[in-house]
Amino acid sequence: MSIESARSFMTKLNTDLIFRNKFASAKNDSERDKFAQEEGFDFTASEIREAIDELTRAAGGGHTCQCGHGHGHGNGHGHDHGHGHTHH
């Protein structure tokens, strides 16, 4: 697990429309977790929060994720992307 993986995930989510749409189409937390893992991402809830905070600061405080979900939660097992689900 790493902050680098979380940063890469956020970058891909913000820049790759197909990736973002596949992620957003997952029906539940388990599917989103599985998708992130299958795509090679591995990070914790705190690491994704840190990556989101970094992107928000870099954008001047605005919300930078283009995934179509709100941000701010996690279960501690995966990573916190605030979509009502976590990723591994």
ChimeraX attribute file (.defattr): number of C-alpha atoms within 10 A of each C-alpha:
attribute: neighborCount
match mode: 1-to-1
recipient: residues
	/A:1	13
	/A:2	14
	/A:3	18
	/A:4	15
	/A:5	18
	/A:6	28
	/A:7	21
	/A:8	15
	/A:9	21
	/A:10	22
	/A:11	17
	/A:12	15
	/A:13	21
	/A:14	15
	/A:15	14
	/A:16	13
	/A:17	13
	/A:18	11
	/A:19	18
	/A:20	18
	/A:21	14
	/A:22	13
	/A:23	18
	/A:24	16
	/A:25	11
	/A:26	14
	/A:27	9
	/A:28	13
	/A:29	16
	/A:30	13
	/A:31	16
	/A:32	21
	/A:33	21
	/A:34	17
	/A:35	18
	/A:36	20
	/A:37	15
	/A:38	11
	/A:39	10
	/A:40	11
	/A:41	20
	/A:42	22
	/A:43	24
	/A:44	24
	/A:45	23
	/A:46	20
	/A:47	22
	/A:48	31
	/A:49	22
	/A:50	17
	/A:51	22
	/A:52	24
	/A:53	16
	/A:54	15
	/A:55	19
	/A:56	15
	/A:57	13
	/A:58	11
	/A:59	11
	/A:60	10
	/A:61	11
	/A:62	11
	/A:63	14
	/A:64	19
	/A:65	20
	/A:66	16
	/A:67	20
	/A:68	10
	/A:69	12
	/A:70	13
	/A:71	17
	/A:72	15
	/A:73	17
	/A:74	22
	/A:75	13
	/A:76	13
	/A:77	14
	/A:78	23
	/A:79	25
	/A:80	28
	/A:81	27
	/A:82	17
	/A:83	19
	/A:84	15
	/A:85	20
	/A:86	27
	/A:87	28
	/A:88	24
